[in-house]
């Protein structure tokens, strides 16, 4: 969603980060290199920029809910290696499911030593950083989780990279910022994605915008002409 707002090409692109030129394909450097060249401007045709940005990069808030889902996704992909990408993307875990498994006392007992350390550190980050407040040791919590993810062999996604390289960009009280509109967008646009078979283009967005206009509460009342006899 953030990439769409700043005009970055979707899909598995080489430079998906809107803050720096992080190479998403350089797997051997991901957990080693924390500093990457800063992304200066959004020039179409350069560094995977496809369209003009419609939102300033400085106005973008880091989405805590999406980051939670991404962290859970990376953990599950490593914990269940035979689980297909399609099933994970289809939404095996949403907010309520995450809360349920987070509260489970049985789940950690099913994990081996490395998996359990990664799971406990993930829970610590969700409670101590991605919630309504930041713990004073939030940097240590995030660093510990990333180290455990590395040991588990979790691949670094864009959202994991944001925690690794741009921790200073997160607000103090992430839980106070609602992602309701972003979630509504994903739900509404799902039918259009299926209709266009996952092809994001101007026609799909045009149809989506027309659907919003048709659902608006604006009423147009045509004035009747007064006919004099």
ZAVO-51128 format. One record per residue: residue in three letters; y, z, x of N, C-alpha, C, O in turn. Coordinates in steps of 0.05 Angstrom, whole numbers, padded with zeros to 5 digits. Example, Ala and Ser with C-alpha at 12.3 -4.5 7.8 and 13.67 -1.06 7.14 Angstrom:
BEGIN
SITE  type     n.y     n.z     n.x    ca.y    ca.z    ca.x     c.y     c.z     c.x     o.y     o.z     o.x
SITE   Ala  -00114   00156   00264  -00090   00156   00246  -00066   00156   00264  -00066   00169   00285
SITE   Ser  -00045   00142   00257  -00021   00143   00273   00001   00157   00258   00023   00161   00268
END
This chain:
BEGIN
SITE  type     n.y     n.z     n.x    ca.y    ca.z    ca.x     c.y     c.z     c.x     o.y     o.z     o.x
SITE   Unk  -00024   00000   00017   00000   00000   00000   00025   00000   00017   00044  -00014   00012
SITE   Unk   00025   00016   00039   00048   00018   00057   00052  -00009   00070   00075  -00019   00073
SITE   Unk   00030  -00021   00079   00032  -00048   00092   00043  -00068   00073   00059  -00085   00082
SITE   Unk   00036  -00067   00048   00046  -00086   00028   00077  -00082   00025   00091  -00102   00023
SITE   Unk   00087  -00058   00025   00115  -00052   00022   00132  -00062   00045   00155  -00070   00042
SITE   Unk   00120  -00062   00069   00135  -00071   00093   00128  -00099   00101   00137  -00109   00122
SITE   Unk   00112  -00113   00085   00106  -00141   00091   00084  -00147   00110   00081  -00169   00119
SITE   Unk   00068  -00126   00118   00047  -00130   00137   00022  -00142   00123   00015  -00134   00101
SITE   Unk   00009  -00161   00137  -00014  -00174   00126  -00036  -00154   00119  -00041  -00135   00135
SITE   Unk  -00050  -00157   00097  -00071  -00139   00089  -00097  -00146   00103  -00099  -00166   00117
SITE   Unk  -00117  -00129   00098  -00143  -00134   00110  -00146  -00122   00137  -00130  -00105   00145
SITE   Unk  -00166  -00131   00152  -00171  -00120   00179  -00154  -00134   00199  -00163  -00153   00213
SITE   Unk  -00128  -00126   00201  -00109  -00139   00219  -00108  -00124   00245  -00117  -00101   00248
SITE   Unk  -00098  -00138   00266  -00097  -00126   00292  -00075  -00105   00294  -00079  -00084   00308
SITE   Unk  -00052  -00109   00281  -00030  -00090   00283  -00023  -00080   00255  -00002  -00089   00244
SITE   Unk  -00038  -00062   00243  -00033  -00053   00216  -00012  -00031   00213  -00003  -00026   00191
SITE   Unk  -00005  -00018   00235   00013   00005   00234   00042  -00004   00232   00050  -00022   00246
SITE   Unk   00057   00008   00213   00085   00000   00210   00104   00014   00229   00128   00008   00230
SITE   Unk   00094   00033   00245   00110   00048   00264   00106   00039   00292   00125   00041   00309
SITE   Unk   00083   00029   00299   00078   00021   00327   00059  -00003   00327   00048  -00011   00307
SITE   Unk   00054  -00013   00351   00036  -00036   00355   00008  -00026   00363  -00002  -00034   00384
SITE   Unk  -00003  -00009   00347  -00030   00001   00351  -00050  -00021   00347  -00050  -00034   00327
SITE   Unk  -00067  -00025   00367  -00087  -00046   00366  -00112  -00035   00352  -00127  -00020   00364
SITE   Unk  -00116  -00042   00326  -00138  -00031   00311  -00165  -00040   00321  -00186  -00029   00313
SITE   Unk  -00166  -00061   00338  -00192  -00071   00347  -00199  -00061   00375  -00221  -00066   00385
SITE   Unk  -00181  -00046   00388  -00187  -00036   00414  -00201  -00009   00412  -00190   00012   00418
SITE   Unk  -00226  -00009   00403  -00241   00015   00397  -00243   00034   00420  -00242   00059   00417
SITE   Unk  -00245   00023   00444  -00249   00041   00468  -00224   00057   00475  -00226   00077   00489
SITE   Unk  -00201   00049   00464  -00176   00062   00471  -00167   00082   00449  -00149   00098   00453
SITE   Unk  -00179   00080   00426  -00168   00094   00402  -00165   00124   00406  -00144   00135   00399
SITE   Unk  -00185   00138   00416  -00183   00167   00419  -00172   00175   00446  -00167   00198   00451
SITE   Unk  -00168   00155   00463  -00157   00160   00490  -00127   00156   00491  -00112   00173   00503
SITE   Unk  -00117   00134   00479  -00089   00127   00481  -00074   00136   00456  -00081   00128   00434
SITE   Unk  -00055   00154   00460  -00040   00165   00437  -00013   00151   00433  -00003   00150   00411
SITE   Unk  -00002   00141   00454   00024   00128   00453   00021   00098   00454   00008   00087   00473
SITE   Unk   00033   00084   00435   00032   00055   00434   00060   00044   00432   00078   00058   00424
SITE   Unk   00065   00018   00440   00092   00007   00438   00103   00009   00410   00089   00004   00390
SITE   Unk   00128   00016   00408   00141   00019   00382   00144  -00008   00368   00151  -00028   00381
SITE   Unk   00140  -00009   00342   00145  -00033   00327   00175  -00035   00322   00186  -00018   00308
SITE   Unk   00187  -00056   00332   00216  -00060   00329   00221  -00083   00310   00217  -00106   00318
SITE   Unk   00230  -00077   00286   00235  -00098   00267   00210  -00109   00255   00188  -00104   00264
SITE   Unk   00213  -00126   00234   00191  -00138   00220   00197  -00168   00218   00207  -00178   00198
SITE   Unk   00190  -00182   00240   00194  -00211   00241   00170  -00226   00231   00148  -00223   00240
SITE   Unk   00175  -00243   00210   00153  -00258   00198   00139  -00275   00219   00152  -00289   00234
SITE   Unk   00112  -00274   00219   00097  -00290   00238   00091  -00276   00264   00077  -00287   00281
SITE   Unk   00101  -00251   00267   00097  -00236   00292   00084  -00209   00286   00093  -00195   00268
SITE   Unk   00063  -00202   00300   00050  -00177   00298   00041  -00172   00269   00044  -00150   00258
SITE   Unk   00029  -00192   00257   00017  -00191   00230   00037  -00186   00207   00029  -00177   00186
SITE   Unk   00063  -00191   00212   00082  -00190   00191   00081  -00216   00175   00085  -00237   00187
SITE   Unk   00076  -00214   00150   00072  -00238   00133   00095  -00243   00114   00101  -00266   00107
SITE   Unk   00109  -00222   00105   00131  -00224   00086   00154  -00206   00093   00151  -00188   00110
SITE   Unk   00177  -00211   00081   00200  -00194   00085   00194  -00166   00073   00183  -00164   00051
SITE   Unk   00201  -00145   00087   00197  -00118   00076   00214  -00114   00051   00236  -00124   00049
SITE   Unk   00203  -00099   00032   00218  -00092   00008   00227  -00063   00008   00241  -00054  -00010
SITE   Unk   00218  -00048   00028   00225  -00020   00032   00231  -00015   00061   00217  -00025   00078
SITE   Unk   00251   00001   00067   00257   00008   00095   00235   00027   00105   00226   00045   00091
SITE   Unk   00228   00023   00130   00207   00039   00142   00214   00069   00142   00197   00086   00140
SITE   Unk   00240   00075   00145   00249   00103   00146   00247   00116   00119   00246   00141   00118
SITE   Unk   00244   00101   00098   00242   00113   00071   00214   00118   00062   00209   00128   00040
SITE   Unk   00194   00111   00079   00166   00114   00071   00156   00142   00077   00161   00153   00099
SITE   Unk   00143   00155   00057   00131   00181   00061   00102   00178   00066   00088   00162   00054
SITE   Unk   00091   00193   00085   00063   00193   00090   00047   00202   00066   00054   00223   00055
SITE   Unk   00027   00187   00057   00013   00195   00032  -00010   00214   00037  -00031   00206   00047
SITE   Unk  -00007   00240   00032  -00028   00260   00038  -00054   00255   00024  -00076   00258   00036
SITE   Unk  -00053   00247  -00002  -00078   00243  -00017  -00094   00220  -00005  -00118   00222  -00002
SITE   Unk  -00081   00198   00002  -00095   00175   00013  -00106   00182   00041  -00128   00172   00048
SITE   Unk  -00092   00199   00056  -00103   00207   00082  -00127   00225   00078  -00146   00223   00094
SITE   Unk  -00127   00243   00058  -00151   00259   00053  -00175   00241   00046  -00197   00245   00057
SITE   Unk  -00170   00222   00029  -00192   00203   00021  -00202   00188   00045  -00226   00183   00048
SITE   Unk  -00184   00180   00063  -00192   00164   00086  -00208   00181   00106  -00228   00172   00117
SITE   Unk  -00199   00206   00110  -00214   00224   00127  -00242   00229   00116  -00262   00229   00131
SITE   Unk  -00244   00233   00090  -00270   00237   00077  -00287   00212   00080  -00311   00214   00086
SITE   Unk  -00275   00189   00077  -00289   00164   00080  -00301   00160   00108  -00324   00152   00111
SITE   Unk  -00284   00166   00128  -00294   00163   00156  -00317   00182   00162  -00336   00175   00175
SITE   Unk  -00314   00206   00151  -00336   00226   00155  -00362   00217   00142  -00383   00218   00154
SITE   Unk  -00359   00207   00117  -00383   00199   00102  -00396   00174   00115  -00421   00172   00115
SITE   Unk  -00380   00156   00125  -00391   00132   00137  -00408   00139   00161  -00428   00125   00167
SITE   Unk  -00401   00161   00175  -00416   00169   00198  -00440   00186   00189  -00462   00185   00201
SITE   Unk  -00436   00202   00169  -00457   00220   00159  -00479   00205   00145  -00502   00211   00146
SITE   Unk  -00470   00183   00130  -00489   00166   00116  -00486   00138   00126  -00474   00121   00113
SITE   Unk  -00498   00131   00149  -00494   00105   00162  -00504   00082   00145  -00496   00059   00149
SITE   Unk  -00523   00087   00127  -00534   00066   00110  -00518   00061   00085  -00524   00043   00069
SITE   Unk  -00498   00078   00081  -00481   00075   00057  -00463   00051   00061  -00449   00049   00080
SITE   Unk  -00464   00032   00042  -00449   00007   00045  -00419   00012   00043  -00410   00030   00029
SITE   Unk  -00404  -00005   00056  -00375  -00004   00055  -00365  -00009   00027  -00346   00003   00018
SITE   Unk  -00379  -00026   00012  -00371  -00032  -00015  -00372  -00008  -00033  -00355  -00003  -00049
SITE   Unk  -00394   00008  -00029  -00396   00033  -00046  -00375   00053  -00039  -00365   00067  -00056
SITE   Unk  -00368   00055  -00013  -00348   00074  -00005  -00321   00066  -00016  -00306   00082  -00026
SITE   Unk  -00315   00040  -00013  -00289   00030  -00023  -00288   00032  -00054  -00266   00034  -00065
SITE   Unk  -00310   00030  -00067  -00310   00031  -00096  -00302   00059  -00106  -00297   00062  -00130
SITE   Unk  -00301   00078  -00089  -00291   00104  -00097  -00312   00125  -00103  -00312   00137  -00125
SITE   Unk  -00331   00129  -00084  -00351   00149  -00088  -00338   00177  -00091  -00346   00194  -00106
SITE   Unk  -00317   00181  -00075  -00302   00206  -00076  -00274   00202  -00085  -00259   00186  -00072
SITE   Unk  -00266   00216  -00106  -00238   00218  -00114  -00229   00247  -00112  -00245   00263  -00102
SITE   Unk  -00205   00253  -00120  -00194   00280  -00118  -00213   00302  -00128  -00219   00320  -00113
SITE   Unk  -00222   00301  -00153  -00239   00322  -00164  -00266   00325  -00149  -00275   00347  -00144
SITE   Unk  -00277   00302  -00140  -00302   00304  -00125  -00298   00317  -00098  -00315   00332  -00088
SITE   Unk  -00275   00311  -00086  -00269   00323  -00060  -00266   00353  -00063  -00277   00368  -00046
SITE   Unk  -00253   00362  -00084  -00249   00391  -00088  -00276   00404  -00092  -00281   00427  -00083
SITE   Unk  -00294   00391  -00106  -00321   00402  -00112  -00337   00405  -00086  -00349   00426  -00082
SITE   Unk  -00337   00385  -00070  -00353   00386  -00045  -00340   00405  -00025  -00354   00417  -00009
SITE   Unk  -00313   00407  -00026  -00300   00425  -00008  -00307   00454  -00014  -00308   00471   00003
SITE   Unk  -00312   00460  -00040  -00318   00487  -00049  -00348   00494  -00046  -00356   00517  -00049
SITE   Unk  -00364   00473  -00040  -00393   00477  -00038  -00400   00494  -00014  -00391   00488   00008
SITE   Unk  -00417   00514  -00018  -00428   00530   00004  -00454   00518   00015  -00462   00525   00037
SITE   Unk  -00467   00501  -00001  -00492   00490   00007  -00489   00466   00026  -00505   00462   00044
SITE   Unk  -00468   00450   00022  -00464   00426   00037  -00464   00430   00067  -00478   00416   00081
SITE   Unk  -00448   00449   00078  -00447   00453   00107  -00474   00459   00119  -00480   00453   00142
SITE   Unk  -00492   00472   00103  -00518   00480   00113  -00536   00456   00117  -00557   00458   00130
SITE   Unk  -00529   00433   00106  -00545   00408   00109  -00538   00393   00134  -00551   00373   00141
SITE   Unk  -00517   00402   00148  -00506   00387   00171  -00517   00398   00197  -00524   00422   00199
SITE   Unk  -00518   00381   00218  -00525   00390   00244  -00500   00402   00257  -00479   00404   00244
SITE   Unk  -00502   00411   00282  -00481   00426   00295  -00455   00410   00296  -00434   00419   00288
SITE   Unk  -00456   00385   00306  -00432   00368   00309  -00421   00361   00282  -00396   00361   00279
SITE   Unk  -00438   00355   00263  -00428   00348   00236  -00414   00372   00223  -00394   00369   00210
SITE   Unk  -00426   00395   00227  -00415   00419   00214  -00387   00425   00227  -00369   00433   00212
SITE   Unk  -00385   00423   00253  -00359   00427   00266  -00338   00408   00256  -00315   00415   00251
SITE   Unk  -00346   00382   00253  -00327   00362   00243  -00319   00369   00214  -00296   00366   00206
SITE   Unk  -00338   00377   00198  -00333   00383   00169  -00314   00407   00167  -00295   00406   00151
SITE   Unk  -00320   00428   00182  -00303   00452   00180  -00275   00446   00190  -00255   00457   00180
SITE   Unk  -00272   00430   00211  -00246   00423   00221  -00231   00405   00202  -00206   00407   00199
SITE   Unk  -00246   00388   00187  -00233   00371   00166  -00223   00388   00144  -00200   00384   00135
SITE   Unk  -00238   00408   00135  -00229   00427   00115  -00204   00442   00124  -00186   00447   00108
SITE   Unk  -00203   00450   00149  -00180   00464   00160  -00155   00447   00159  -00134   00458   00153
SITE   Unk  -00158   00422   00165  -00135   00404   00165  -00125   00399   00136  -00101   00399   00131
SITE   Unk  -00144   00396   00117  -00136   00392   00089  -00121   00417   00078  -00101   00414   00064
SITE   Unk  -00131   00441   00085  -00118   00465   00075  -00093   00473   00091  -00074   00482   00079
SITE   Unk  -00094   00468   00117  -00072   00478   00134  -00051   00458   00141  -00032   00464   00155
SITE   Unk  -00055   00432   00132  -00035   00412   00139  -00029   00393   00117  -00006   00387   00111
SITE   Unk  -00050   00383   00103  -00046   00363   00082  -00042   00376   00054  -00042   00362   00034
SITE   Unk  -00038   00402   00053  -00033   00416   00028  -00003   00421   00024   00014   00405   00032
SITE   Unk   00003   00443   00010   00031   00449   00003   00047   00461   00026   00071   00462   00025
SITE   Unk   00033   00468   00047   00048   00480   00070   00034   00473   00096   00010   00466   00097
SITE   Unk   00049   00475   00118   00038   00471   00144   00032   00498   00157   00050   00515   00158
SITE   Unk   00009   00501   00167   00003   00525   00184   00018   00522   00210   00023   00500   00219
SITE   Unk   00024   00545   00222   00039   00544   00247   00023   00530   00269   00035   00519   00288
SITE   Unk  -00003   00530   00267  -00020   00518   00287  -00031   00491   00278  -00054   00483   00285
SITE   Unk  -00016   00477   00261  -00026   00452   00249  -00033   00431   00270  -00052   00415   00266
SITE   Unk  -00018   00430   00292  -00024   00410   00313  -00051   00416   00325  -00066   00397   00331
SITE   Unk  -00057   00441   00329  -00083   00449   00340  -00105   00441   00320  -00127   00432   00329
SITE   Unk  -00100   00445   00294  -00120   00439   00274  -00127   00409   00274  -00150   00401   00273
SITE   Unk  -00105   00393   00275  -00109   00364   00275  -00123   00354   00300  -00141   00338   00299
SITE   Unk  -00115   00365   00323  -00127   00357   00348  -00156   00365   00349  -00173   00349   00359
SITE   Unk  -00163   00388   00339  -00191   00397   00338  -00208   00379   00320  -00230   00372   00327
SITE   Unk  -00197   00371   00297  -00211   00353   00279  -00216   00326   00292  -00238   00314   00291
SITE   Unk  -00195   00315   00305  -00198   00289   00319  -00219   00290   00341  -00234   00271   00344
SITE   Unk  -00219   00312   00356  -00240   00315   00377  -00268   00315   00365  -00286   00302   00375
SITE   Unk  -00271   00328   00342  -00297   00330   00329  -00305   00303   00317  -00328   00295   00318
SITE   Unk  -00285   00288   00306  -00291   00262   00296  -00300   00243   00318  -00318   00226   00315
SITE   Unk  -00287   00246   00342  -00295   00230   00365  -00323   00236   00373  -00339   00217   00379
SITE   Unk  -00331   00261   00374  -00358   00269   00382  -00378   00258   00362  -00400   00249   00369
SITE   Unk  -00371   00258   00336  -00389   00247   00315  -00391   00217   00317  -00410   00206   00306
SITE   Unk  -00372   00204   00330  -00372   00175   00331  -00358   00162   00308  -00363   00138   00303
SITE   Unk  -00340   00176   00295  -00325   00165   00273  -00305   00144   00284  -00291   00149   00303
SITE   Unk  -00304   00121   00271  -00285   00101   00279  -00257   00108   00270  -00254   00120   00248
SITE   Unk  -00237   00102   00286  -00210   00109   00279  -00198   00089   00259  -00194   00065   00266
SITE   Unk  -00193   00098   00235  -00179   00081   00215  -00149   00083   00219  -00140   00099   00235
SITE   Unk  -00134   00068   00203  -00105   00069   00205  -00095   00097   00199  -00077   00107   00212
SITE   Unk  -00106   00109   00178  -00096   00135   00170  -00103   00157   00190  -00088   00176   00194
SITE   Unk  -00126   00154   00203  -00133   00173   00224  -00114   00168   00248  -00106   00188   00261
SITE   Unk  -00107   00144   00253  -00088   00137   00274  -00061   00151   00269  -00047   00160   00287
SITE   Unk  -00052   00152   00243  -00027   00164   00237  -00027   00193   00245  -00007   00204   00254
SITE   Unk  -00049   00207   00241  -00051   00235   00249  -00052   00237   00280  -00042   00256   00291
SITE   Unk  -00064   00218   00293  -00068   00218   00322  -00042   00212   00336  -00036   00225   00357
SITE   Unk  -00026   00193   00326  -00003   00183   00341   00024   00189   00328   00045   00189   00342
SITE   Unk   00024   00196   00303   00050   00199   00289   00051   00225   00273   00061   00225   00250
SITE   Unk   00041   00246   00284   00040   00272   00270   00068   00282   00263   00072   00296   00243
SITE   Unk   00088   00275   00280   00115   00284   00276   00129   00271   00252   00150   00280   00244
SITE   Unk   00117   00250   00241   00129   00236   00218   00122   00248   00191   00133   00240   00171
SITE   Unk   00105   00268   00191   00096   00281   00166   00116   00302   00157   00127   00317   00174
SITE   Unk   00121   00304   00132   00139   00324   00121   00126   00352   00122   00102   00355   00125
SITE   Unk   00143   00373   00120   00133   00400   00123   00115   00408   00099   00095   00422   00103
SITE   Unk   00123   00399   00075   00107   00407   00051   00097   00382   00038   00108   00373   00018
SITE   Unk   00076   00371   00049   00065   00346   00038   00056   00348   00009   00059   00328  -00006
SITE   Unk   00046   00371   00001   00036   00374  -00026   00058   00372  -00047   00051   00368  -00071
SITE   Unk   00083   00374  -00039   00105   00373  -00059   00112   00345  -00066   00128   00340  -00085
SITE   Unk   00102   00325  -00051   00108   00297  -00056   00086   00284  -00073   00063   00283  -00064
SITE   Unk   00093   00276  -00097   00073   00265  -00115   00066   00236  -00108   00084   00220  -00101
SITE   Unk   00040   00229  -00110   00031   00201  -00106   00022   00189  -00132   00006   00170  -00133
SITE   Unk   00032   00200  -00154   00023   00192  -00181   00029   00162  -00185   00012   00148  -00196
SITE   Unk   00053   00153  -00177   00060   00125  -00181   00042   00106  -00165   00034   00085  -00174
SITE   Unk   00036   00115  -00140   00019   00099  -00123  -00009   00097  -00134  -00022   00076  -00133
SITE   Unk  -00019   00119  -00145  -00046   00119  -00156  -00046   00102  -00182  -00066   00088  -00187
SITE   Unk  -00025   00104  -00198  -00023   00087  -00222  -00023   00058  -00215  -00036   00041  -00229
SITE   Unk  -00010   00051  -00193  -00009   00023  -00185  -00038   00013  -00178  -00046  -00009  -00187
SITE   Unk  -00053   00029  -00163  -00080   00021  -00156  -00098   00018  -00181  -00114  -00001  -00182
SITE   Unk  -00095   00036  -00200  -00111   00034  -00224  -00103   00009  -00241  -00121  -00005  -00251
SITE   Unk  -00077   00004  -00243  -00068  -00018  -00259  -00075  -00045  -00247  -00082  -00064  -00261
SITE   Unk  -00073  -00047  -00220  -00077  -00072  -00207  -00106  -00079  -00203  -00113  -00101  -00195
SITE   Unk  -00124  -00060  -00208  -00153  -00064  -00203  -00164  -00088  -00219  -00179  -00104  -00209
SITE   Unk  -00155  -00090  -00245  -00165  -00112  -00261  -00155  -00139  -00250  -00170  -00159  -00251
SITE   Unk  -00131  -00139  -00240  -00120  -00164  -00228  -00134  -00171  -00202  -00138  -00195  -00197
SITE   Unk  -00142  -00151  -00187  -00157  -00156  -00162  -00184  -00169  -00169  -00192  -00188  -00155
SITE   Unk  -00197  -00160  -00190  -00222  -00171  -00197  -00218  -00200  -00208  -00235  -00217  -00202
SITE   Unk  -00197  -00204  -00222  -00192  -00231  -00233  -00186  -00251  -00211  -00195  -00274  -00213
SITE   Unk  -00172  -00242  -00191  -00165  -00260  -00168  -00184  -00256  -00145  -00179  -00267  -00123
SITE   Unk  -00206  -00242  -00149  -00227  -00239  -00129  -00216  -00228  -00103  -00224  -00238  -00081
SITE   Unk  -00199  -00208  -00105  -00189  -00195  -00081  -00168  -00210  -00065  -00159  -00201  -00044
SITE   Unk  -00159  -00233  -00076  -00138  -00249  -00062  -00110  -00240  -00070  -00102  -00245  -00093
SITE   Unk  -00096  -00226  -00052  -00069  -00218  -00058  -00050  -00241  -00054  -00048  -00251  -00031
SITE   Unk  -00037  -00250  -00074  -00018  -00271  -00071   00004  -00268  -00092   00004  -00250  -00108
SITE   Unk   00023  -00288  -00092   00046  -00286  -00109   00038  -00288  -00139   00050  -00275  -00156
SITE   Unk   00017  -00304  -00145   00009  -00307  -00172  -00002  -00281  -00184   00003  -00273  -00207
SITE   Unk  -00018  -00267  -00167  -00029  -00241  -00177  -00007  -00221  -00182  -00007  -00207  -00202
SITE   Unk   00012  -00219  -00163   00034  -00200  -00167   00052  -00208  -00190   00062  -00190  -00204
SITE   Unk   00055  -00234  -00194   00071  -00243  -00217   00058  -00234  -00243   00072  -00225  -00261
SITE   Unk   00032  -00238  -00246   00017  -00229  -00270   00019  -00199  -00273   00023  -00189  -00296
SITE   Unk   00018  -00184  -00251   00019  -00155  -00253   00047  -00146  -00263   00049  -00129  -00280
SITE   Unk   00068  -00159  -00252   00095  -00152  -00261   00100  -00159  -00290   00113  -00143  -00304
SITE   Unk   00089  -00182  -00299   00092  -00189  -00327   00078  -00169  -00345   00087  -00163  -00367
SITE   Unk   00055  -00158  -00336   00042  -00137  -00352   00059  -00112  -00354   00058  -00099  -00375
SITE   Unk   00074  -00105  -00333   00092  -00082  -00335   00114  -00087  -00354   00122  -00069  -00369
SITE   Unk   00125  -00112  -00354   00147  -00119  -00372   00137  -00117  -00401   00152  -00107  -00419
SITE   Unk   00113  -00127  -00406   00102  -00127  -00434   00097  -00098  -00444   00098  -00093  -00468
SITE   Unk   00091  -00080  -00425   00085  -00052  -00433   00110  -00035  -00434   00108  -00012  -00442
SITE   Unk   00133  -00046  -00426   00158  -00030  -00426   00166  -00023  -00455   00158  -00037  -00474
SITE   Unk   00182  -00002  -00457   00191   00007  -00484   00216  -00007  -00493   00228  -00001  -00514
SITE   Unk   00226  -00027  -00477   00250  -00041  -00484   00246  -00058  -00508   00226  -00074  -00509
SITE   Unk   00263  -00056  -00527   00261  -00071  -00552   00283  -00091  -00554   00307  -00084  -00551
SITE   Unk   00277  -00116  -00558   00297  -00136  -00561   00299  -00142  -00591   00280  -00152  -00604
SITE   Unk   00322  -00137  -00602   00327  -00142  -00630   00345  -00167  -00633   00368  -00167  -00624
SITE   Unk   00334  -00186  -00646   00349  -00211  -00650   00368  -00207  -00674   00360  -00199  -00696
SITE   Unk   00393  -00213  -00669   00412  -00210  -00691   00409  -00234  -00710   00409  -00257  -00702
SITE   Unk   00408  -00227  -00735   00406  -00248  -00755   00433  -00260  -00760   00453  -00247  -00762
SITE   Unk   00432  -00286  -00763   00457  -00299  -00769   00465  -00295  -00798   00449  -00296  -00817
SITE   Unk   00491  -00289  -00802   00501  -00285  -00829   00508  -00312  -00841   00526  -00326  -00831
SITE   Unk   00495  -00319  -00862   00500  -00344  -00875   00519  -00340  -00899   00512  -00325  -00917
SITE   Unk   00541  -00354  -00899   00560  -00352  -00921   00556  -00376  -00939   00554  -00398  -00930
SITE   Unk   00555  -00370  -00965   00553  -00392  -00985   00579  -00396  -00998   00582  -00414  -01016
END
